[in-house]
Amino acid sequence: MNKIVVLKRRFKYLLIKLLRLKDHSHKVALGFSLGSVVNFVPTFGFCLIISVGLAKLCKGNSIAGLVGGMFFMWAFPLMFYLNTVVGGYIFPLDFDQTLLQSADGNLDNRLELGAKVGKNFLTGMFLNSFLFGSILYIVSYYIINQYRGFLLHYISKKWIVKNVLNKWIISLISTFISNCKSI
C-alpha cells in the first residue's frame, strides 16, 4: 500500500471522527479551530498536547482539538513562512542592510537583528492565528451545523479510498510490455 492511500485513509478517518462527535456544533468548531491554530506556533513536538489543552481550556471539544491539530500538522512550514511574511509587511525589514551590520561581528547588532526578526515573526503569528482561527471557526461551524449528517453518510458509505496509483502503474507496465512485443 502506498503512502498516498495511507494519507487518504487517515484523512477519511479524521473527518469521520470529527463528524461523529456528539457535542454542540459550537464546541466542536471551537475545538477544531483552536487545535488548528496551534500549528502557527512553533511547539517543538508538543502540538497535539497543546491543541487538546487549548481546546479544553477554552471550553471547546478536546477530541476536535486533537483532530484539528492533526489536520493541519503538515502545513507547519507554510504557516511558519506565512508568519514571517505577514510580520514583514507590518514591520518592514531591510535584510541587506541589517545583514551587513551584523556581519561586522558586533554582538549588539546581531541581537538587534534577532529582536527585529522575532518581532516580525510574533506579529505575523498573532495576526495569522486570529484570522485563520476566526475564518476556520465560522466555516467549520456552518458546515457541522448544516451538513453533518449528509457529510457523515457520504464519507463513511460512498467515499471509497482506492489505490489508483497501483492500477495506473500496472496499466503503464502492461502498455510498455505490449509495445516491446510489437517491436
C-alpha positions as a printed Julia matrix, in Angstrom:
183×3 Matrix{Float64}:
   0.0    0.0     0.0
   1.5    3.32   -0.99
   1.72   6.44    1.14
  -0.96   8.36   -0.76
  -3.56   5.72    0.07
  -2.48   5.75    3.71
  -2.83   9.55    3.83
  -6.27   9.39    2.19
  -7.42   6.8     4.72
  -6.14   8.87    7.63
  -7.87  11.95    6.24
 -11.13   9.99    5.91
 -10.76   8.62    9.44
 -10.18  12.09   10.9
 -13.21  13.51    9.11
 -15.45  10.66   10.31
 -14.12  11.05   13.86
 -14.81  14.79   13.77
 -18.31  14.47   12.36
 -19.35  11.72   14.8
 -18.71  13.82   17.9
 -21.86  14.06   19.98
 -21.41  17.65   21.08
 -22.8   21.03   20.13
 -21.62  22.47   16.83
 -20.12  25.45   18.64
 -17.9   23.3    20.87
 -16.77  21.08   18.0
 -15.98  24.03   15.73
 -14.22  25.88   18.55
 -12.08  22.87   19.43
 -11.25  22.2    15.79
 -10.27  25.8    15.04
  -8.2   26.18   18.24
  -6.43  22.89   17.57
  -5.63  24.03   14.05
  -4.37  27.44   15.13
  -1.69  25.84   17.3
   0.17  24.93   14.1
   1.08  28.61   13.61
   3.16  28.45   16.79
   6.47  26.58   16.95
   5.6   23.99   19.61
   8.67  21.75   19.24
   6.75  18.48   19.03
   4.07  19.25   21.61
   1.48  20.39   19.07
  -1.13  17.73   19.82
  -0.86  18.12   23.59
  -1.2   21.89   23.3
  -4.11  21.51   20.84
  -6.06  19.36   23.27
  -5.19  21.58   26.24
  -6.12  24.8    24.47
  -9.43  23.36   23.29
 -10.25  22.14   26.8
  -9.15  25.45   28.36
 -11.47  27.45   26.07
 -14.39  25.05   26.66
 -14.23  23.5    23.2
 -14.29  19.82   22.37
 -10.89  18.29   23.14
 -11.23  15.49   20.56
 -11.98  18.13   17.91
  -8.88  19.99   19.11
  -6.81  16.86   18.61
  -8.25  16.33   15.14
  -7.66  20.0    14.27
  -4.05  19.75   15.41
  -3.51  16.63   13.33
  -5.41  18.01   10.34
  -3.05  20.88    9.6
   0.17  19.44   11.0
   1.58  19.03    7.5
   1.26  22.77    6.84
   3.52  23.94    9.68
   6.38  25.06    7.39
   3.95  27.02    5.24
   2.4   28.64    8.31
   5.84  29.43    9.71
   6.78  31.17    6.46
   3.43  32.98    6.37
   4.11  34.34    9.86
   7.37  35.94    8.73
   5.84  37.33    5.54
   2.86  38.93    7.29
   5.1   40.31   10.03
   7.41  41.68    7.34
   4.52  43.61    5.79
   3.68  45.24    9.1
   7.27  45.91   10.23
   9.37  46.06    7.04
  12.93  44.88    7.49
  15.76  45.62    5.06
  17.71  42.4     5.22
  20.64  43.6     3.08
  21.48  46.47    5.39
  20.88  44.53    8.6
  22.91  41.55    7.41
  25.82  43.85    6.57
  25.58  45.42   10.02
  25.5   42.03   11.73
  28.44  40.74    9.66
  30.88  43.09   11.38
  30.9   40.81   14.42
  29.3   43.18   16.88
  27.1   41.25   19.28
  24.72  44.17   19.78
  23.94  44.32   16.05
  23.25  40.6    15.98
  20.96  40.81   18.98
  19.15  43.75   17.4
  18.65  41.78   14.18
  17.31  38.81   16.16
  14.9   41.07   18.01
  13.63  42.59   14.75
  13.09  39.19   13.11
  11.44  37.89   16.29
   9.1   40.9    16.38
   8.14  40.25   12.75
   7.51  36.58   13.42
   5.43  37.13   16.58
   3.33  39.85   14.95
   2.62  37.62   11.96
   1.9   34.67   14.24
  -0.73  36.54   16.27
  -2.42  38.05   13.21
  -2.43  34.79   11.24
  -3.68  32.8    14.21
  -6.53  35.21   14.81
  -7.59  35.49   11.16
  -7.17  31.8    10.31
  -8.85  30.71   13.54
 -11.81  33.04   13.06
 -12.38  32.03    9.45
 -11.94  28.34   10.24
 -14.37  28.58   13.17
 -17.07  30.23   11.04
 -16.66  27.78    8.16
 -16.48  24.67   10.34
 -19.42  25.79   12.49
 -21.56  26.31    9.42
 -20.57  23.0     7.84
 -21.02  21.0    11.03
 -24.3   22.7    11.88
 -25.84  22.36    8.41
 -24.27  19.33    6.74
 -23.07  16.98    9.5
 -25.44  14.13    8.67
 -25.03  14.37    4.93
 -21.22  14.53    5.1
 -21.01  11.67    7.57
 -23.16   9.48    5.33
 -21.22  10.42    2.22
 -17.77   9.97    3.75
 -18.46   6.72    5.56
 -20.58   4.98    2.9
 -19.8    6.42   -0.53
 -16.24   7.68   -0.34
 -14.1    4.66   -1.13
 -10.35   5.1    -0.96
  -8.89   3.33   -3.96
  -5.33   2.57   -4.79
  -5.45   4.34   -8.14
  -1.69   4.69   -8.42
  -1.09   0.92   -8.48
  -3.69   0.45  -11.23
  -2.06   3.24  -13.22
   1.4    1.67  -12.82
   0.1   -1.77  -13.83
  -1.55  -0.34  -16.95
   1.62   1.59  -17.79
   3.76  -1.56  -17.44
   1.36  -3.65  -19.49
   1.35  -0.97  -22.22
   5.13  -0.91  -22.17
   5.34  -4.71  -22.43
   2.86  -4.82  -25.3
   4.82  -2.09  -27.12
   8.05  -4.02  -26.6
   6.46  -7.19  -28.0
   5.3   -5.37  -31.11
   8.85  -4.18  -31.83
